[in-house]
Amino acid sequence: MNNGKQSVIEVPISMIIIHPLAQPAFECDRDLVRQCNQKVAISWPALSELLEYPKVIRAGQYFQVISGWSQLLNCPESNDLSLSVVCIETLDTTEIEYSAWAYIISRLM
């Protein structure tokens, strides 16, 4: 990824959206048929998901996720919840698609 400034911040879930260039990879991940009982997976999050922060870039009042969205797949859409994210100051548009697809491929390995 780029050498730009990155910081971990708390963001209300209502202000987090998927970046349009990352949307195809996100939808592919969301629509995958998992080989496990999803009720168990939802109630017992993987340690990797607990330690993984969504990577976002700021776009106006919203934060657009480019990768690391695993916590968002089963997250309730409540206005009072917030999530720690890694906010990346600048990123080339070519890196956004690459990061999104690299993220989903890493989750499948």
C-alpha positions in Angstrom: 0.0 0.0 0.0 1.1 3.6 -0.2 3.5 5.4 2.2 0.8 8.0 3.2 -0.2 8.8 6.7 -2.4 6.1 8.5 -4.1 6.3 11.8 -6.6 4.2 13.8 -9.7 6.1 14.7 -13.2 5.3 16.0 -16.0 5.9 13.5 -19.8 5.5 13.9 -21.0 2.5 11.8 -23.6 4.8 10.2 -20.7 6.7 8.6 -19.0 3.7 7.1 -19.7 2.6 3.5 -18.0 0.4 1.0 -15.9 2.3 -1.6 -17.4 2.0 -5.1 -14.2 0.5 -6.5 -14.1 -2.1 -3.7 -17.8 -3.0 -4.1 -17.4 -5.9 -6.5 -14.9 -7.6 -4.1 -17.1 -6.9 -1.1 -20.2 -8.4 -2.8 -18.1 -11.5 -3.9 -17.0 -12.0 -0.3 -20.6 -11.4 1.1 -22.1 -13.9 -1.4 -19.6 -16.7 -0.9 -21.2 -19.9 0.3 -19.2 -20.7 3.5 -18.3 -24.3 4.5 -19.3 -23.7 8.2 -22.4 -23.1 10.2 -22.9 -19.3 9.9 -24.8 -19.0 13.2 -21.7 -20.3 15.1 -19.4 -18.2 13.0 -21.5 -15.0 13.8 -21.7 -15.7 17.5 -18.0 -16.7 17.8 -15.9 -14.2 15.7 -12.5 -15.4 14.6 -9.6 -13.9 16.4 -8.3 -12.5 13.1 -11.6 -10.5 12.7 -11.2 -9.1 16.3 -7.7 -7.9 15.5 -8.4 -6.7 12.0 -9.4 -3.1 11.3 -11.3 -2.1 8.2 -9.1 0.1 6.0 -10.9 3.3 4.9 -10.4 6.6 3.1 -12.4 9.6 4.0 -14.9 10.9 1.4 -16.8 13.9 2.6 -18.7 12.9 5.8 -18.3 9.2 5.1 -15.5 6.7 5.5 -15.2 4.4 2.5 -13.9 0.9 3.2 -11.3 -0.4 0.7 -10.4 -3.7 2.6 -10.7 -5.4 5.9 -14.5 -5.5 6.0 -15.0 -8.8 7.7 -16.4 -7.2 10.8 -19.0 -5.4 8.7 -20.4 -8.6 7.1 -22.3 -9.4 10.3 -22.4 -6.1 12.0 -25.8 -4.7 13.1 -26.6 -1.3 11.5 -27.0 0.6 14.7 -26.4 4.3 14.8 -25.0 4.1 18.4 -22.2 1.6 17.5 -18.7 2.6 16.4 -15.9 0.7 15.0 -12.1 1.2 15.0 -10.8 1.7 11.5 -7.4 2.4 9.8 -7.9 5.7 8.0 -5.5 6.1 5.1 -4.9 9.7 4.2 -4.2 9.2 0.4 -4.4 6.3 -1.9 -4.2 5.9 -5.7 -7.5 4.7 -7.2 -5.6 1.8 -8.9 -4.5 0.6 -5.4 -8.1 0.5 -4.1 -9.3 -2.3 -6.4 -6.1 -4.2 -5.9 -6.4 -3.9 -2.1 -10.0 -5.1 -2.1 -9.3 -8.2 -4.2 -6.1 -8.9 -2.4 -8.0 -8.9 0.9 -10.7 -11.3 -0.3 -8.0 -13.7 -1.8 -6.2 -13.6 1.6 -9.4 -14.6 3.4 -9.8 -17.6 1.0 -6.3 -19.0 1.7 
